[in-house]
Amino acid sequence: MKKLILFVLALGFLFQMNAFGQTRMDGKNFSLGVEFGDFPGICSKIWVTDTNAIAMGVGFGSYTRVHADYLWHNFDIFKVDSGRLPMYYGFGGIINTGVGNTATFGVRGVFGTSYIFNNNNFDLFFELCPTLRLYADSGLYLSGAVGVRFYFL
């Protein structure tokens, strides 16, 4: 598990060196945070352009869940007086580690919104994720999460 967390952090720093999201996030393109849902855990987001980001997370419950998604953001749907409120959507993959060396893989869609505070240091988010699991327990599932992320790089 330590190797996975280090890999996610290293990947974040790698993307940070070439991130293009300077306009939207004022140079703070990498975040870490917590998410709560069916699998509470840690999450991160890396802005790669002004409207695109990669979101990743590791959740813990009856088994460990790892996910990574590519997201598109629309900043024009909701207008707010302070901060920004983009709606986002995307797709990605998920790995659920099972009990006794079994694992479930899947593909998922992501639909959500986040409130980005004026100073671009924090965002609060809510998302729903329809997921098609493959192999053990195959089927279509719906999960969701709420969380907070802190932008610091």
Protein Blocks (a to p, Z undefined) as FASTA:
>chain_A
ZZmmmmmmmmmmmmmmmccklmmnnopabccdddddfbgcddddddfbfkbccddddddd
fbccdddddddddfklpccfehcddddddddddddddehhiacdddddddddddddfklm
accdddddddddehjhiacdddddddddddfZZ
